[in-house]
């Protein structure tokens, strides 16, 4: 086996806002990573994903493959107008 290698990169992260809504996908660690940076993260289920509810957050992040795992997201996108 070849020796294992890892690349470490130092990033100067400038945090803005406090609260992030997170819509989960499949198999990722996004909420934990955002919490390590210092954000308050609320994982949202289907019933919580409404335009009015999303206004509570400084940002909303979709997990990897969220469109593949949650059908209501793709359906809701059809009725939303871009910002």
Jmol script that loads the backbone (N, CA, C; Angstrom):
load data "model"
ATOM      1  N   UNK A   1       0.839  -1.189   0.000  1.00  0.00           N
ATOM      2  CA  UNK A   1       0.000   0.000   0.000  1.00  0.00           C
ATOM      3  C   UNK A   1       0.881   1.249   0.000  1.00  0.00           C
ATOM      4  N   UNK A   2       0.456   2.274  -0.725  1.00  0.00           N
ATOM      5  CA  UNK A   2       1.203   3.537  -0.686  1.00  0.00           C
ATOM      6  C   UNK A   2       0.994   4.226   0.670  1.00  0.00           C
ATOM      7  N   UNK A   3       1.933   5.044   1.090  1.00  0.00           N
ATOM      8  CA  UNK A   3       1.758   5.753   2.363  1.00  0.00           C
ATOM      9  C   UNK A   3       0.589   6.737   2.278  1.00  0.00           C
ATOM     10  N   UNK A   4      -0.102   6.922   3.391  1.00  0.00           N
ATOM     11  CA  UNK A   4      -1.236   7.848   3.442  1.00  0.00           C
ATOM     12  C   UNK A   4      -0.728   9.284   3.445  1.00  0.00           C
ATOM     13  N   UNK A   5      -1.465  10.148   2.785  1.00  0.00           N
ATOM     14  CA  UNK A   5      -1.122  11.560   2.735  1.00  0.00           C
ATOM     15  C   UNK A   5      -2.354  12.395   3.034  1.00  0.00           C
ATOM     16  N   UNK A   6      -2.127  13.553   3.609  1.00  0.00           N
ATOM     17  CA  UNK A   6      -3.208  14.508   3.853  1.00  0.00           C
ATOM     18  C   UNK A   6      -2.676  15.909   3.605  1.00  0.00           C
ATOM     19  N   UNK A   7      -3.507  16.739   3.037  1.00  0.00           N
ATOM     20  CA  UNK A   7      -3.134  18.129   2.802  1.00  0.00           C
ATOM     21  C   UNK A   7      -3.908  18.992   3.788  1.00  0.00           C
ATOM     22  N   UNK A   8      -3.201  19.807   4.529  1.00  0.00           N
ATOM     23  CA  UNK A   8      -3.831  20.695   5.498  1.00  0.00           C
ATOM     24  C   UNK A   8      -3.749  22.111   4.963  1.00  0.00           C
ATOM     25  N   UNK A   9      -4.892  22.789   4.989  1.00  0.00           N
ATOM     26  CA  UNK A   9      -4.958  24.156   4.491  1.00  0.00           C
ATOM     27  C   UNK A   9      -5.515  25.038   5.604  1.00  0.00           C
ATOM     28  N   UNK A  10      -4.821  26.119   5.875  1.00  0.00           N
ATOM     29  CA  UNK A  10      -5.314  27.074   6.865  1.00  0.00           C
ATOM     30  C   UNK A  10      -6.212  28.075   6.138  1.00  0.00           C
ATOM     31  N   UNK A  11      -7.415  28.243   6.636  1.00  0.00           N
ATOM     32  CA  UNK A  11      -8.371  29.148   5.999  1.00  0.00           C
ATOM     33  C   UNK A  11      -8.712  30.284   6.958  1.00  0.00           C
ATOM     34  N   UNK A  12      -8.701  31.487   6.463  1.00  0.00           N
ATOM     35  CA  UNK A  12      -9.074  32.655   7.248  1.00  0.00           C
ATOM     36  C   UNK A  12     -10.583  32.849   7.075  1.00  0.00           C
ATOM     37  N   UNK A  13     -11.358  32.214   7.941  1.00  0.00           N
ATOM     38  CA  UNK A  13     -12.816  32.230   7.820  1.00  0.00           C
ATOM     39  C   UNK A  13     -13.370  33.440   8.561  1.00  0.00           C
ATOM     40  N   UNK A  14     -14.136  34.237   7.852  1.00  0.00           N
ATOM     41  CA  UNK A  14     -14.799  35.390   8.450  1.00  0.00           C
ATOM     42  C   UNK A  14     -16.285  35.049   8.564  1.00  0.00           C
ATOM     43  N   UNK A  15     -16.718  34.853   9.773  1.00  0.00           N
ATOM     44  CA  UNK A  15     -18.089  34.431  10.042  1.00  0.00           C
ATOM     45  C   UNK A  15     -19.014  35.643  10.013  1.00  0.00           C
ATOM     46  N   UNK A  16     -20.155  35.495   9.338  1.00  0.00           N
ATOM     47  CA  UNK A  16     -21.196  36.519   9.325  1.00  0.00           C
ATOM     48  C   UNK A  16     -22.490  35.865   9.768  1.00  0.00           C
ATOM     49  N   UNK A  17     -23.288  36.589  10.517  1.00  0.00           N
ATOM     50  CA  UNK A  17     -24.544  36.040  10.999  1.00  0.00           C
ATOM     51  C   UNK A  17     -24.323  35.087  12.158  1.00  0.00           C
ATOM     52  N   UNK A  18     -25.418  34.512  12.619  1.00  0.00           N
ATOM     53  CA  UNK A  18     -25.378  33.609  13.775  1.00  0.00           C
ATOM     54  C   UNK A  18     -26.104  32.294  13.517  1.00  0.00           C
ATOM     55  N   UNK A  19     -27.301  32.417  12.928  1.00  0.00           N
ATOM     56  CA  UNK A  19     -28.190  31.253  12.812  1.00  0.00           C
ATOM     57  C   UNK A  19     -28.230  30.721  11.392  1.00  0.00           C
ATOM     58  N   UNK A  20     -28.043  29.415  11.278  1.00  0.00           N
ATOM     59  CA  UNK A  20     -28.111  28.759   9.974  1.00  0.00           C
ATOM     60  C   UNK A  20     -29.158  27.660  10.034  1.00  0.00           C
ATOM     61  N   UNK A  21     -30.050  27.667   9.051  1.00  0.00           N
ATOM     62  CA  UNK A  21     -30.985  26.571   8.868  1.00  0.00           C
ATOM     63  C   UNK A  21     -30.321  25.557   7.949  1.00  0.00           C
ATOM     64  N   UNK A  22     -30.415  24.290   8.302  1.00  0.00           N
ATOM     65  CA  UNK A  22     -29.759  23.255   7.515  1.00  0.00           C
ATOM     66  C   UNK A  22     -30.792  22.238   7.046  1.00  0.00           C
ATOM     67  N   UNK A  23     -30.856  22.023   5.744  1.00  0.00           N
ATOM     68  CA  UNK A  23     -31.746  21.025   5.154  1.00  0.00           C
ATOM     69  C   UNK A  23     -30.877  19.830   4.790  1.00  0.00           C
ATOM     70  N   UNK A  24     -31.054  18.708   5.494  1.00  0.00           N
ATOM     71  CA  UNK A  24     -30.127  17.583   5.327  1.00  0.00           C
ATOM     72  C   UNK A  24     -30.247  16.877   3.988  1.00  0.00           C
ATOM     73  N   UNK A  25     -29.126  16.341   3.585  1.00  0.00           N
ATOM     74  CA  UNK A  25     -29.049  15.491   2.412  1.00  0.00           C
ATOM     75  C   UNK A  25     -28.729  14.083   2.880  1.00  0.00           C
ATOM     76  N   UNK A  26     -27.750  13.468   2.245  1.00  0.00           N
ATOM     77  CA  UNK A  26     -27.373  12.100   2.615  1.00  0.00           C
ATOM     78  C   UNK A  26     -25.897  12.065   2.992  1.00  0.00           C
ATOM     79  N   UNK A  27     -25.624  11.612   4.185  1.00  0.00           N
ATOM     80  CA  UNK A  27     -24.263  11.322   4.601  1.00  0.00           C
ATOM     81  C   UNK A  27     -23.276  12.465   4.577  1.00  0.00           C
ATOM     82  N   UNK A  28     -23.576  13.554   5.269  1.00  0.00           N
ATOM     83  CA  UNK A  28     -22.580  14.619   5.351  1.00  0.00           C
ATOM     84  C   UNK A  28     -22.461  15.102   6.796  1.00  0.00           C
ATOM     85  N   UNK A  29     -21.442  15.870   7.063  1.00  0.00           N
ATOM     86  CA  UNK A  29     -21.181  16.385   8.407  1.00  0.00           C
ATOM     87  C   UNK A  29     -21.240  17.910   8.438  1.00  0.00           C
ATOM     88  N   UNK A  30     -22.045  18.487   7.583  1.00  0.00           N
ATOM     89  CA  UNK A  30     -22.115  19.940   7.458  1.00  0.00           C
ATOM     90  C   UNK A  30     -22.543  20.620   8.769  1.00  0.00           C
ATOM     91  N   UNK A  31     -23.601  20.155   9.443  1.00  0.00           N
ATOM     92  CA  UNK A  31     -23.991  20.852  10.677  1.00  0.00           C
ATOM     93  C   UNK A  31     -22.862  20.903  11.708  1.00  0.00           C
ATOM     94  N   UNK A  32     -22.155  19.803  11.892  1.00  0.00           N
ATOM     95  CA  UNK A  32     -21.062  19.767  12.858  1.00  0.00           C
ATOM     96  C   UNK A  32     -19.944  20.729  12.451  1.00  0.00           C
ATOM     97  N   UNK A  33     -19.648  20.783  11.169  1.00  0.00           N
ATOM     98  CA  UNK A  33     -18.599  21.689  10.686  1.00  0.00           C
ATOM     99  C   UNK A  33     -18.987  23.142  10.914  1.00  0.00           C
ATOM    100  N   UNK A  34     -20.239  23.490  10.655  1.00  0.00           N
ATOM    101  CA  UNK A  34     -20.701  24.859  10.873  1.00  0.00           C
ATOM    102  C   UNK A  34     -20.690  25.219  12.357  1.00  0.00           C
ATOM    103  N   UNK A  35     -21.032  24.258  13.207  1.00  0.00           N
ATOM    104  CA  UNK A  35     -21.002  24.503  14.645  1.00  0.00           C
ATOM    105  C   UNK A  35     -19.575  24.722  15.137  1.00  0.00           C
ATOM    106  N   UNK A  36     -18.618  24.018  14.562  1.00  0.00           N
ATOM    107  CA  UNK A  36     -17.216  24.208  14.945  1.00  0.00           C
ATOM    108  C   UNK A  36     -16.737  25.622  14.611  1.00  0.00           C
ATOM    109  N   UNK A  37     -17.295  26.216  13.562  1.00  0.00           N
ATOM    110  CA  UNK A  37     -16.940  27.583  13.188  1.00  0.00           C
ATOM    111  C   UNK A  37     -17.587  28.579  14.151  1.00  0.00           C
ATOM    112  N   UNK A  38     -18.670  28.172  14.810  1.00  0.00           N
ATOM    113  CA  UNK A  38     -19.331  29.036  15.778  1.00  0.00           C
ATOM    114  C   UNK A  38     -20.771  29.387  15.483  1.00  0.00           C
ATOM    115  N   UNK A  39     -21.351  28.779  14.445  1.00  0.00           N
ATOM    116  CA  UNK A  39     -22.746  29.048  14.112  1.00  0.00           C
ATOM    117  C   UNK A  39     -23.689  28.216  14.978  1.00  0.00           C
ATOM    118  N   UNK A  40     -24.895  28.739  15.160  1.00  0.00           N
ATOM    119  CA  UNK A  40     -25.990  27.973  15.729  1.00  0.00           C
ATOM    120  C   UNK A  40     -26.723  27.364  14.545  1.00  0.00           C
ATOM    121  N   UNK A  41     -26.818  26.039  14.502  1.00  0.00           N
ATOM    122  CA  UNK A  41     -27.397  25.344  13.350  1.00  0.00           C
ATOM    123  C   UNK A  41     -28.672  24.621  13.767  1.00  0.00           C
ATOM    124  N   UNK A  42     -29.726  24.845  13.018  1.00  0.00           N
ATOM    125  CA  UNK A  42     -31.007  24.153  13.229  1.00  0.00           C
ATOM    126  C   UNK A  42     -31.262  23.276  12.010  1.00  0.00           C
ATOM    127  N   UNK A  43     -31.313  21.963  12.215  1.00  0.00           N
ATOM    128  CA  UNK A  43     -31.650  21.038  11.133  1.00  0.00           C
ATOM    129  C   UNK A  43     -33.159  21.089  10.927  1.00  0.00           C
ATOM    130  N   UNK A  44     -33.562  21.309   9.687  1.00  0.00           N
ATOM    131  CA  UNK A  44     -34.975  21.499   9.356  1.00  0.00           C
ATOM    132  C   UNK A  44     -35.560  20.251   8.711  1.00  0.00           C
ATOM    133  N   UNK A  45     -36.758  19.879   9.146  1.00  0.00           N
ATOM    134  CA  UNK A  45     -37.451  18.780   8.463  1.00  0.00           C
ATOM    135  C   UNK A  45     -38.457  19.389   7.485  1.00  0.00           C
ATOM    136  N   UNK A  46     -39.112  18.560   6.731  1.00  0.00           N
ATOM    137  CA  UNK A  46     -39.999  19.026   5.659  1.00  0.00           C
ATOM    138  C   UNK A  46     -41.063  20.010   6.098  1.00  0.00           C
ATOM    139  N   UNK A  47     -41.670  19.797   7.262  1.00  0.00           N
ATOM    140  CA  UNK A  47     -42.743  20.684   7.714  1.00  0.00           C
ATOM    141  C   UNK A  47     -42.229  22.058   8.128  1.00  0.00           C
ATOM    142  N   UNK A  48     -40.951  22.177   8.406  1.00  0.00           N
ATOM    143  CA  UNK A  48     -40.370  23.450   8.832  1.00  0.00           C
ATOM    144  C   UNK A  48     -39.865  24.303   7.666  1.00  0.00           C
ATOM    145  N   UNK A  49     -39.891  23.749   6.471  1.00  0.00           N
ATOM    146  CA  UNK A  49     -39.353  24.466   5.317  1.00  0.00           C
ATOM    147  C   UNK A  49     -40.463  25.274   4.655  1.00  0.00           C
ATOM    148  N   UNK A  50     -40.673  26.457   5.210  1.00  0.00           N
ATOM    149  CA  UNK A  50     -41.634  27.401   4.652  1.00  0.00           C
ATOM    150  C   UNK A  50     -40.933  28.748   4.502  1.00  0.00           C
ATOM    151  N   UNK A  51     -41.414  29.566   3.600  1.00  0.00           N
ATOM    152  CA  UNK A  51     -40.800  30.872   3.375  1.00  0.00           C
ATOM    153  C   UNK A  51     -40.776  31.684   4.668  1.00  0.00           C
ATOM    154  N   UNK A  52     -41.850  31.660   5.410  1.00  0.00           N
ATOM    155  CA  UNK A  52     -41.925  32.426   6.653  1.00  0.00           C
ATOM    156  C   UNK A  52     -40.920  31.915   7.683  1.00  0.00           C
ATOM    157  N   UNK A  53     -40.809  30.628   7.825  1.00  0.00           N
ATOM    158  CA  UNK A  53     -39.880  30.044   8.802  1.00  0.00           C
ATOM    159  C   UNK A  53     -38.424  30.294   8.414  1.00  0.00           C
ATOM    160  N   UNK A  54     -38.115  30.242   7.129  1.00  0.00           N
ATOM    161  CA  UNK A  54     -36.731  30.417   6.690  1.00  0.00           C
ATOM    162  C   UNK A  54     -36.219  31.835   6.928  1.00  0.00           C
ATOM    163  N   UNK A  55     -37.117  32.793   7.095  1.00  0.00           N
ATOM    164  CA  UNK A  55     -36.717  34.175   7.361  1.00  0.00           C
ATOM    165  C   UNK A  55     -35.997  34.314   8.701  1.00  0.00           C
ATOM    166  N   UNK A  56     -36.146  33.342   9.592  1.00  0.00           N
ATOM    167  CA  UNK A  56     -35.509  33.394  10.923  1.00  0.00           C
ATOM    168  C   UNK A  56     -34.000  33.219  10.847  1.00  0.00           C
ATOM    169  N   UNK A  57     -33.503  32.725   9.723  1.00  0.00           N
ATOM    170  CA  UNK A  57     -32.098  32.361   9.614  1.00  0.00           C
ATOM    171  C   UNK A  57     -31.303  33.380   8.805  1.00  0.00           C
ATOM    172  N   UNK A  58     -30.029  33.504   9.155  1.00  0.00           N
ATOM    173  CA  UNK A  58     -29.127  34.358   8.387  1.00  0.00           C
ATOM    174  C   UNK A  58     -28.759  33.698   7.063  1.00  0.00           C
ATOM    175  N   UNK A  59     -28.790  32.370   7.044  1.00  0.00           N
ATOM    176  CA  UNK A  59     -28.503  31.595   5.828  1.00  0.00           C
ATOM    177  C   UNK A  59     -29.186  30.241   5.955  1.00  0.00           C
ATOM    178  N   UNK A  60     -29.468  29.643   4.817  1.00  0.00           N
ATOM    179  CA  UNK A  60     -30.002  28.281   4.775  1.00  0.00           C
ATOM    180  C   UNK A  60     -29.077  27.474   3.877  1.00  0.00           C
ATOM    181  N   UNK A  61     -28.607  26.355   4.392  1.00  0.00           N
ATOM    182  CA  UNK A  61     -27.665  25.512   3.673  1.00  0.00           C
ATOM    183  C   UNK A  61     -28.351  24.188   3.351  1.00  0.00           C
ATOM    184  N   UNK A  62     -28.221  23.748   2.106  1.00  0.00           N
ATOM    185  CA  UNK A  62     -28.730  22.439   1.706  1.00  0.00           C
ATOM    186  C   UNK A  62     -27.576  21.445   1.743  1.00  0.00           C
ATOM    187  N   UNK A  63     -27.825  20.306   2.356  1.00  0.00           N
ATOM    188  CA  UNK A  63     -26.818  19.258   2.408  1.00  0.00           C
ATOM    189  C   UNK A  63     -26.603  18.634   1.043  1.00  0.00           C
ATOM    190  N   UNK A  64     -25.490  17.936   0.944  1.00  0.00           N
ATOM    191  CA  UNK A  64     -25.170  17.278  -0.312  1.00  0.00           C
ATOM    192  C   UNK A  64     -26.263  16.243  -0.619  1.00  0.00           C
ATOM    193  N   UNK A  65     -26.701  16.226  -1.818  1.00  0.00           N
ATOM    194  CA  UNK A  65     -27.760  15.343  -2.304  1.00  0.00           C
ATOM    195  C   UNK A  65     -29.120  15.593  -1.640  1.00  0.00           C
ATOM    196  N   UNK A  66     -29.363  16.799  -1.133  1.00  0.00           N
ATOM    197  CA  UNK A  66     -30.663  17.115  -0.535  1.00  0.00           C
ATOM    198  C   UNK A  66     -31.781  16.978  -1.561  1.00  0.00           C
ATOM    199  N   UNK A  67     -31.498  17.388  -2.804  1.00  0.00           N
ATOM    200  CA  UNK A  67     -32.516  17.251  -3.856  1.00  0.00           C
ATOM    201  C   UNK A  67     -32.818  15.787  -4.152  1.00  0.00           C
ATOM    202  N   UNK A  68     -31.862  14.901  -3.903  1.00  0.00           N
ATOM    203  CA  UNK A  68     -32.077  13.479  -4.154  1.00  0.00           C
ATOM    204  C   UNK A  68     -32.811  12.779  -3.022  1.00  0.00           C
ATOM    205  N   UNK A  69     -32.731  13.327  -1.821  1.00  0.00           N
ATOM    206  CA  UNK A  69     -33.297  12.629  -0.668  1.00  0.00           C
ATOM    207  C   UNK A  69     -34.599  13.242  -0.163  1.00  0.00           C
ATOM    208  N   UNK A  70     -34.920  14.461  -0.593  1.00  0.00           N
ATOM    209  CA  UNK A  70     -36.128  15.123  -0.105  1.00  0.00           C
ATOM    210  C   UNK A  70     -36.906  15.700  -1.281  1.00  0.00           C
ATOM    211  N   UNK A  71     -37.909  14.975  -1.714  1.00  0.00           N
ATOM    212  CA  UNK A  71     -38.687  15.359  -2.887  1.00  0.00           C
ATOM    213  C   UNK A  71     -39.362  16.715  -2.751  1.00  0.00           C
ATOM    214  N   UNK A  72     -39.788  17.081  -1.549  1.00  0.00           N
ATOM    215  CA  UNK A  72     -40.510  18.345  -1.361  1.00  0.00           C
ATOM    216  C   UNK A  72     -39.638  19.566  -1.658  1.00  0.00           C
ATOM    217  N   UNK A  73     -38.316  19.422  -1.598  1.00  0.00           N
ATOM    218  CA  UNK A  73     -37.434  20.554  -1.891  1.00  0.00           C
ATOM    219  C   UNK A  73     -37.510  20.914  -3.368  1.00  0.00           C
ATOM    220  N   UNK A  74     -37.387  19.932  -4.213  1.00  0.00           N
ATOM    221  CA  UNK A  74     -37.462  20.182  -5.655  1.00  0.00           C
ATOM    222  C   UNK A  74     -38.842  20.710  -6.031  1.00  0.00           C
ATOM    223  N   UNK A  75     -39.887  20.173  -5.426  1.00  0.00           N
ATOM    224  CA  UNK A  75     -41.243  20.624  -5.722  1.00  0.00           C
ATOM    225  C   UNK A  75     -41.434  22.065  -5.264  1.00  0.00           C
ATOM    226  N   UNK A  76     -40.898  22.417  -4.083  1.00  0.00           N
ATOM    227  CA  UNK A  76     -41.023  23.773  -3.560  1.00  0.00           C
ATOM    228  C   UNK A  76     -40.243  24.788  -4.365  1.00  0.00           C
ATOM    229  N   UNK A  77     -39.145  24.358  -4.938  1.00  0.00           N
ATOM    230  CA  UNK A  77     -38.309  25.248  -5.738  1.00  0.00           C
ATOM    231  C   UNK A  77     -39.059  25.748  -6.958  1.00  0.00           C
ATOM    232  N   UNK A  78     -39.935  24.922  -7.497  1.00  0.00           N
ATOM    233  CA  UNK A  78     -40.702  25.313  -8.677  1.00  0.00           C
ATOM    234  C   UNK A  78     -41.582  26.530  -8.390  1.00  0.00           C
ATOM    235  N   UNK A  79     -42.051  26.672  -7.137  1.00  0.00           N
ATOM    236  CA  UNK A  79     -42.973  27.763  -6.825  1.00  0.00           C
ATOM    237  C   UNK A  79     -42.268  28.992  -6.270  1.00  0.00           C
ATOM    238  N   UNK A  80     -40.964  28.940  -6.064  1.00  0.00           N
ATOM    239  CA  UNK A  80     -40.219  30.072  -5.508  1.00  0.00           C
ATOM    240  C   UNK A  80     -39.697  30.963  -6.619  1.00  0.00           C
ATOM    241  N   UNK A  81     -39.697  32.244  -6.343  1.00  0.00           N
ATOM    242  CA  UNK A  81     -39.093  33.164  -7.301  1.00  0.00           C
ATOM    243  C   UNK A  81     -37.695  33.493  -6.807  1.00  0.00           C
ATOM    244  N   UNK A  82     -36.748  33.732  -7.713  1.00  0.00           N
ATOM    245  CA  UNK A  82     -35.388  34.052  -7.293  1.00  0.00           C
ATOM    246  C   UNK A  82     -35.322  35.389  -6.589  1.00  0.00           C
ATOM    247  N   UNK A  83     -34.300  35.557  -5.746  1.00  0.00           N
ATOM    248  CA  UNK A  83     -34.118  36.814  -5.015  1.00  0.00           C
ATOM    249  C   UNK A  83     -33.566  37.863  -5.920  1.00  0.00           C
TER     250      UNK A  83
END
end "model"
wireframe off; spacefill off
backbone 0.3
color backbone group
